[in-house]
Amino acid sequence: MLATVPHLIDLRSDTVTQPTPAMRRAMAAAEVGDDVLGDDPTVIALQERAAELTGKEAALFVASGTMGNLVSHMAHVPRGGEIIADAAAHLAQMEAGGYAVISGATVRPIAAGPDGTWDSSDVENAFRPDDPHQPPTALVTVENTHSPSLGRPLDADYIARVAGLAHARGVPLHIDGARLFNAVVALGTTAKALVGPADSATFCLSKGLACPVGSLVVGSNDFIARAHRARKMVGGGMRQAGILAAAGLVALGGGPDGTIERLADDHVNARRLAHGLAEMAGVEGLEPAAITTNYVVFGLARRSGISLAETQSAFLAEARSRALAFTPYPGGRVRALTHHGIERNDIERALVITREVLAELGLAPVHSGSH
C-alpha cells in the first residue's frame, strides 16, 4: 500500500494561486475576438469593469503587474525624466530595471517608514528644481499594499496627501496596486476611494484574486491611449485574450464566485500564522500586531559558527522536505504569503512543521512553544 503524500502548503507567494472552478468554466465558455483589433468582447467587458470599480475613465488589460507599471511609466514619463519612488519599491528592485532600460527614466528613491508611508518633507525635497543639470521630476509612484512594510495598506487620506504634493508641482501620481484589493478589504473601503486621488493605477488579477494571468491599468482616456501604444511597443498585444479576461470578470464580479471579499480570509490566516510563529523559540523579529494583510516575514535565531544565510537555506530546505514552502527574504529572513487555496488547517499544519524544523536545526527545544 502506497503512503499518502501530503499536499504542498505553498506559502512562497500569492502568485501560486489556482483558478477557481467558476473561473475555469468562464474561461472555457468565453466569447472572444481579437484584442489587438479591439474587438474581443470579454476583454472589453473586463476593462469596463475595472474602470467602474476604480472610478477611472478607462482601463487596459495587460499580461502582468510589471508590464502594467512599465507601460504606465512609458505613458507618463519622457525619456530622461525621473520617478520618485520608495527605495524598496517593486519597480526599483524587482522589475529588471525596465524603467531605465525601456522607459529611459531614472528613479529618485525615498525610504518609507515602518508603516510604509513617507514623511511629507522627504517627498517635497525629492522634487527636482528647474535646472538643466538635473533630470525633471515626471512621476511619483506609491505601492499599495506596501510590500516592504509587511504588506501595509495605505489609506485614502495618505494617497490624497501624496497626490496633493505631486499635483501642486504638475506631476502625476501612479499607484502600483499589485495587491490593491488586499488594501481595500483590510481598510474596509473601496478601490475608487484608494485610487481616486491618483492619475493612474495598476492592480493584479493573478495574486490573491486567483486568476491565472493578468493585470489592469486604469486612468484617463488619454493616458490609457498612450499606455495602449506602449503595450504594443513591448509586445503586449494579445489576440483571443478573452479566455484570460474571463477569469478576471469572475474575480471582480462579486457574489459567491467573486474573489475580492474572500481576501479577508487570507488576512485572518496570516495573523494566525504570525501569532503561532511568534510564540516559537527560534523565531525572531516578528510582531503579529504589524500583520494587517496577507504578508508575514520572520527572522531565524543565529546558530554559533553558522551564518544566517546558511541557517536560512537549511530552514527552507527542511521545511520543503516536509511539504511546506516559504520564500527567502533579505537579511536571512523568511517570507510567507497566505492566499486562495490555503485554509486554516494548512496554517495549523504549517506551524507544526515549522516547530519540527526549528528543533531539527537546533534553533529551538523540541517541546518549545505551543500549538
LOVEXMI-838117 format. One record per residue (C-alpha): x, y, z; chain. Coordinates in steps of 0.1 Angstrom, whole numbers. Example, Ala and Ser with C-alpha at 12.3 -4.5 7.8 and 13.67 -1.06 7.14 Angstrom:
# residues 2
xx 123&yy -45&zz 78&unit A
xx 137&yy -11&zz 71&unit A
END
This chain:
# residues 371
xx 0&yy 0&zz 0&unit A
xx 15&yy 33&zz -11&unit A
xx 19&yy 60&zz 16&unit A
xx -2&yy 92&zz 11&unit A
xx 20&yy 121&zz 1&unit A
xx 8&yy 153&zz 19&unit A
xx -1&yy 182&zz -3&unit A
xx 23&yy 211&zz -5&unit A
xx 15&yy 240&zz 17&unit A
xx 28&yy 267&zz -7&unit A
xx 34&yy 300&zz 11&unit A
xx 60&yy 313&zz -13&unit A
xx 37&yy 338&zz -28&unit A
xx 1&yy 346&zz -36&unit A
xx 10&yy 342&zz -73&unit A
xx 8&yy 304&zz -69&unit A
xx -30&yy 305&zz -66&unit A
xx -50&yy 282&zz -89&unit A
xx -80&yy 295&zz -109&unit A
xx -114&yy 287&zz -92&unit A
xx -139&yy 262&zz -108&unit A
xx -161&yy 292&zz -117&unit A
xx -131&yy 308&zz -135&unit A
xx -123&yy 277&zz -154&unit A
xx -159&yy 274&zz -166&unit A
xx -160&yy 311&zz -176&unit A
xx -127&yy 307&zz -195&unit A
xx -139&yy 276&zz -214&unit A
xx -171&yy 294&zz -224&unit A
xx -156&yy 329&zz -231&unit A
xx -167&yy 348&zz -261&unit A
xx -136&yy 360&zz -278&unit A
xx -124&yy 382&zz -307&unit A
xx -91&yy 398&zz -315&unit A
xx -80&yy 422&zz -288&unit A
xx -52&yy 437&zz -309&unit A
xx -80&yy 448&zz -333&unit A
xx -101&yy 459&zz -303&unit A
xx -130&yy 436&zz -307&unit A
xx -126&yy 409&zz -280&unit A
xx -159&yy 414&zz -261&unit A
xx -147&yy 397&zz -229&unit A
xx -116&yy 419&zz -227&unit A
xx -137&yy 449&zz -233&unit A
xx -161&yy 439&zz -205&unit A
xx -132&yy 433&zz -181&unit A
xx -117&yy 467&zz -189&unit A
xx -151&yy 484&zz -184&unit A
xx -155&yy 466&zz -150&unit A
xx -120&yy 477&zz -139&unit A
xx -127&yy 513&zz -148&unit A
xx -160&yy 512&zz -130&unit A
xx -145&yy 497&zz -98&unit A
xx -117&yy 523&zz -97&unit A
xx -137&yy 553&zz -108&unit A
xx -115&yy 559&zz -138&unit A
xx -124&yy 567&zz -174&unit A
xx -108&yy 536&zz -190&unit A
xx -87&yy 505&zz -184&unit A
xx -62&yy 483&zz -202&unit A
xx -57&yy 446&zz -198&unit A
xx -20&yy 436&zz -197&unit A
xx -1&yy 404&zz -191&unit A
xx 14&yy 412&zz -157&unit A
xx 18&yy 438&zz -130&unit A
xx 54&yy 445&zz -142&unit A
xx 40&yy 452&zz -177&unit A
xx 13&yy 474&zz -162&unit A
xx 39&yy 495&zz -143&unit A
xx 62&yy 497&zz -174&unit A
xx 35&yy 509&zz -198&unit A
xx 24&yy 534&zz -172&unit A
xx 59&yy 548&zz -169&unit A
xx 62&yy 549&zz -207&unit A
xx 29&yy 568&zz -209&unit A
xx 37&yy 593&zz -181&unit A
xx 75&yy 598&zz -182&unit A
xx 95&yy 614&zz -211&unit A
xx 130&yy 599&zz -218&unit A
xx 153&yy 614&zz -192&unit A
xx 125&yy 620&zz -167&unit A
xx 127&yy 609&zz -131&unit A
xx 103&yy 589&zz -110&unit A
xx 100&yy 594&zz -72&unit A
xx 95&yy 560&zz -57&unit A
xx 101&yy 541&zz -25&unit A
xx 136&yy 529&zz -21&unit A
xx 125&yy 493&zz -18&unit A
xx 97&yy 496&zz -44&unit A
xx 89&yy 467&zz -67&unit A
xx 96&yy 489&zz -97&unit A
xx 131&yy 498&zz -84&unit A
xx 141&yy 463&zz -71&unit A
xx 122&yy 436&zz -89&unit A
xx 113&yy 448&zz -125&unit A
xx 147&yy 442&zz -141&unit A
xx 154&yy 479&zz -144&unit A
xx 127&yy 483&zz -171&unit A
xx 121&yy 519&zz -160&unit A
xx 157&yy 527&zz -171&unit A
xx 163&yy 503&zz -200&unit A
xx 129&yy 507&zz -218&unit A
xx 114&yy 539&zz -204&unit A
xx 147&yy 558&zz -203&unit A
xx 139&yy 571&zz -168&unit A
xx 158&yy 574&zz -135&unit A
xx 144&yy 568&zz -100&unit A
xx 147&yy 592&zz -71&unit A
xx 144&yy 568&zz -40&unit A
xx 128&yy 578&zz -7&unit A
xx 129&yy 555&zz 23&unit A
xx 95&yy 548&zz 38&unit A
xx 88&yy 545&zz 75&unit A
xx 78&yy 513&zz 92&unit A
xx 42&yy 519&zz 83&unit A
xx 50&yy 522&zz 46&unit A
xx 45&yy 560&zz 44&unit A
xx 68&yy 588&zz 35&unit A
xx 74&yy 619&zz 56&unit A
xx 59&yy 648&zz 36&unit A
xx 92&yy 668&zz 39&unit A
xx 111&yy 640&zz 23&unit A
xx 87&yy 640&zz -7&unit A
xx 89&yy 677&zz -11&unit A
xx 127&yy 676&zz -11&unit A
xx 127&yy 649&zz -37&unit A
xx 112&yy 671&zz -64&unit A
xx 139&yy 684&zz -88&unit A
xx 144&yy 722&zz -93&unit A
xx 141&yy 736&zz -128&unit A
xx 178&yy 730&zz -135&unit A
xx 192&yy 717&zz -168&unit A
xx 218&yy 698&zz -148&unit A
xx 191&yy 676&zz -132&unit A
xx 165&yy 652&zz -146&unit A
xx 130&yy 666&zz -144&unit A
xx 106&yy 650&zz -119&unit A
xx 80&yy 634&zz -141&unit A
xx 61&yy 609&zz -119&unit A
xx 55&yy 600&zz -83&unit A
xx 46&yy 564&zz -76&unit A
xx 35&yy 546&zz -44&unit A
xx 29&yy 509&zz -38&unit A
xx -4&yy 497&zz -22&unit A
xx -3&yy 475&zz -3&unit A
xx 33&yy 484&zz 7&unit A
xx 52&yy 452&zz 4&unit A
xx 85&yy 463&zz 22&unit A
xx 65&yy 471&zz 54&unit A
xx 48&yy 437&zz 55&unit A
xx 20&yy 445&zz 31&unit A
xx 7&yy 475&zz 50&unit A
xx -24&yy 491&zz 33&unit A
xx -21&yy 528&zz 26&unit A
xx -53&yy 547&zz 33&unit A
xx -71&yy 572&zz 11&unit A
xx -60&yy 602&zz 32&unit A
xx -24&yy 594&zz 27&unit A
xx -28&yy 588&zz -10&unit A
xx -46&yy 621&zz -13&unit A
xx -18&yy 638&zz 6&unit A
xx 9&yy 624&zz -17&unit A
xx -12&yy 633&zz -47&unit A
xx -15&yy 668&zz -35&unit A
xx 22&yy 672&zz -32&unit A
xx 27&yy 659&zz -67&unit A
xx -2&yy 678&zz -83&unit A
xx 10&yy 711&zz -68&unit A
xx 41&yy 707&zz -90&unit A
xx 22&yy 695&zz -121&unit A
xx 34&yy 659&zz -116&unit A
xx 11&yy 629&zz -119&unit A
xx 8&yy 601&zz -92&unit A
xx 8&yy 564&zz -102&unit A
xx -2&yy 536&zz -78&unit A
xx 14&yy 502&zz -81&unit A
xx -16&yy 484&zz -67&unit A
xx -4&yy 449&zz -72&unit A
xx -24&yy 440&zz -41&unit A
xx -48&yy 469&zz -42&unit A
xx -78&yy 448&zz -32&unit A
xx -60&yy 435&zz -1&unit A
xx -58&yy 471&zz 9&unit A
xx -94&yy 476&zz 0&unit A
xx -105&yy 447&zz 22&unit A
xx -81&yy 455&zz 51&unit A
xx -93&yy 491&zz 53&unit A
xx -130&yy 484&zz 47&unit A
xx -131&yy 508&zz 18&unit A
xx -134&yy 508&zz -20&unit A
xx -109&yy 507&zz -48&unit A
xx -124&yy 540&zz -60&unit A
xx -116&yy 557&zz -27&unit A
xx -80&yy 545&zz -27&unit A
xx -73&yy 552&zz -64&unit A
xx -94&yy 583&zz -67&unit A
xx -66&yy 609&zz -60&unit A
xx -41&yy 592&zz -84&unit A
xx -38&yy 598&zz -121&unit A
xx -33&yy 561&zz -129&unit A
xx -30&yy 527&zz -111&unit A
xx -24&yy 491&zz -118&unit A
xx -38&yy 461&zz -100&unit A
xx -31&yy 424&zz -103&unit A
xx -56&yy 397&zz -110&unit A
xx -31&yy 369&zz -106&unit A
xx -22&yy 372&zz -69&unit A
xx -48&yy 370&zz -42&unit A
xx -77&yy 373&zz -67&unit A
xx -66&yy 338&zz -80&unit A
xx -67&yy 344&zz -118&unit A
xx -41&yy 326&zz -139&unit A
xx -28&yy 357&zz -158&unit A
xx -31&yy 394&zz -160&unit A
xx -33&yy 429&zz -145&unit A
xx -53&yy 460&zz -153&unit A
xx -40&yy 495&zz -158&unit A
xx -66&yy 523&zz -152&unit A
xx -66&yy 560&zz -158&unit A
xx -80&yy 587&zz -181&unit A
xx -89&yy 581&zz -217&unit A
xx -58&yy 600&zz -229&unit A
xx -35&yy 581&zz -205&unit A
xx -49&yy 547&zz -215&unit A
xx -44&yy 556&zz -252&unit A
xx -7&yy 562&zz -245&unit A
xx -4&yy 531&zz -224&unit A
xx -21&yy 511&zz -251&unit A
xx 6&yy 522&zz -276&unit A
xx 33&yy 514&zz -251&unit A
xx 18&yy 479&zz -246&unit A
xx 21&yy 473&zz -283&unit A
xx 57&yy 485&zz -283&unit A
xx 68&yy 460&zz -256&unit A
xx 50&yy 431&zz -273&unit A
xx 20&yy 430&zz -250&unit A
xx -8&yy 428&zz -277&unit A
xx -27&yy 395&zz -273&unit A
xx -53&yy 381&zz -297&unit A
xx -81&yy 360&zz -282&unit A
xx -73&yy 373&zz -248&unit A
xx -109&yy 370&zz -236&unit A
xx -101&yy 334&zz -225&unit A
xx -79&yy 350&zz -199&unit A
xx -100&yy 381&zz -192&unit A
xx -130&yy 358&zz -184&unit A
xx -113&yy 348&zz -152&unit A
xx -108&yy 384&zz -142&unit A
xx -145&yy 391&zz -147&unit A
xx -154&yy 363&zz -123&unit A
xx -129&yy 377&zz -97&unit A
xx -142&yy 412&zz -99&unit A
xx -179&yy 402&zz -102&unit A
xx -188&yy 399&zz -66&unit A
xx -213&yy 373&zz -54&unit A
xx -203&yy 338&zz -43&unit A
xx -178&yy 334&zz -72&unit A
xx -160&yy 367&zz -68&unit A
xx -126&yy 366&zz -50&unit A
xx -123&yy 401&zz -36&unit A
xx -143&yy 396&zz -3&unit A
xx -126&yy 363&zz 4&unit A
xx -92&yy 381&zz 8&unit A
xx -103&yy 387&zz 44&unit A
xx -98&yy 350&zz 50&unit A
xx -62&yy 354&zz 38&unit A
xx -57&yy 382&zz 63&unit A
xx -71&yy 361&zz 92&unit A
xx -49&yy 332&zz 82&unit A
xx -18&yy 354&zz 80&unit A
xx -25&yy 368&zz 115&unit A
xx -29&yy 332&zz 129&unit A
xx 3&yy 322&zz 113&unit A
xx 21&yy 352&zz 127&unit A
xx 8&yy 347&zz 162&unit A
xx 18&yy 310&zz 161&unit A
xx 53&yy 317&zz 148&unit A
xx 59&yy 345&zz 173&unit A
xx 53&yy 320&zz 202&unit A
xx 82&yy 298&zz 190&unit A
xx 117&yy 298&zz 202&unit A
xx 139&yy 301&zz 172&unit A
xx 117&yy 327&zz 155&unit A
xx 128&yy 363&zz 158&unit A
xx 117&yy 398&zz 147&unit A
xx 80&yy 391&zz 142&unit A
xx 54&yy 414&zz 156&unit A
xx 20&yy 399&zz 150&unit A
xx 3&yy 432&zz 155&unit A
xx 20&yy 445&zz 124&unit A
xx 3&yy 419&zz 102&unit A
xx -27&yy 436&zz 85&unit A
xx -30&yy 418&zz 52&unit A
xx -15&yy 385&zz 39&unit A
xx 22&yy 392&zz 44&unit A
xx 43&yy 376&zz 71&unit A
xx 81&yy 379&zz 74&unit A
xx 101&yy 365&zz 102&unit A
xx 138&yy 360&zz 113&unit A
xx 156&yy 330&zz 125&unit A
xx 178&yy 326&zz 156&unit A
xx 215&yy 326&zz 149&unit A
xx 235&yy 294&zz 155&unit A
xx 271&yy 296&zz 167&unit A
xx 295&yy 293&zz 139&unit A
xx 269&yy 292&zz 112&unit A
xx 260&yy 322&zz 90&unit A
xx 224&yy 335&zz 89&unit A
xx 223&yy 327&zz 51&unit A
xx 233&yy 291&zz 58&unit A
xx 206&yy 289&zz 86&unit A
xx 180&yy 303&zz 62&unit A
xx 189&yy 279&zz 34&unit A
xx 188&yy 249&zz 58&unit A
xx 155&yy 260&zz 72&unit A
xx 139&yy 264&zz 38&unit A
xx 152&yy 230&zz 26&unit A
xx 140&yy 212&zz 57&unit A
xx 106&yy 228&zz 55&unit A
xx 102&yy 219&zz 18&unit A
xx 112&yy 183&zz 26&unit A
xx 81&yy 183&zz 48&unit A
xx 58&yy 198&zz 21&unit A
xx 60&yy 234&zz 34&unit A
xx 73&yy 261&zz 11&unit A
xx 85&yy 295&zz 21&unit A
xx 105&yy 322&zz 2&unit A
xx 139&yy 335&zz 13&unit A
xx 139&yy 372&zz 23&unit A
xx 168&yy 397&zz 27&unit A
xx 187&yy 396&zz 59&unit A
xx 183&yy 359&zz 64&unit A
xx 146&yy 362&zz 70&unit A
xx 117&yy 341&zz 57&unit A
xx 86&yy 353&zz 39&unit A
xx 52&yy 336&zz 39&unit A
xx 21&yy 348&zz 20&unit A
xx -14&yy 334&zz 26&unit A
xx -37&yy 332&zz -4&unit A
xx -66&yy 314&zz -20&unit A
xx -62&yy 276&zz -16&unit A
xx -46&yy 280&zz 19&unit A
xx -71&yy 271&zz 46&unit A
xx -70&yy 273&zz 84&unit A
xx -59&yy 236&zz 87&unit A
xx -30&yy 243&zz 64&unit A
xx -19&yy 271&zz 87&unit A
xx -21&yy 248&zz 117&unit A
xx -1&yy 222&zz 99&unit A
xx 25&yy 248&zz 88&unit A
xx 30&yy 257&zz 124&unit A
xx 36&yy 221&zz 134&unit A
xx 61&yy 216&zz 106&unit A
xx 79&yy 249&zz 114&unit A
xx 83&yy 238&zz 150&unit A
xx 97&yy 205&zz 139&unit A
xx 122&yy 221&zz 116&unit A
xx 134&yy 246&zz 142&unit A
xx 140&yy 217&zz 166&unit A
xx 157&yy 197&zz 139&unit A
xx 181&yy 225&zz 132&unit A
xx 188&yy 231&zz 168&unit A
xx 172&yy 266&zz 168&unit A
xx 146&yy 256&zz 194&unit A
xx 140&yy 229&zz 220&unit A
xx 119&yy 200&zz 208&unit A
xx 90&yy 209&zz 230&unit A
xx 92&yy 247&zz 228&unit A
xx 61&yy 269&zz 221&unit A
xx 25&yy 258&zz 220&unit A
xx 2&yy 246&zz 193&unit A
END
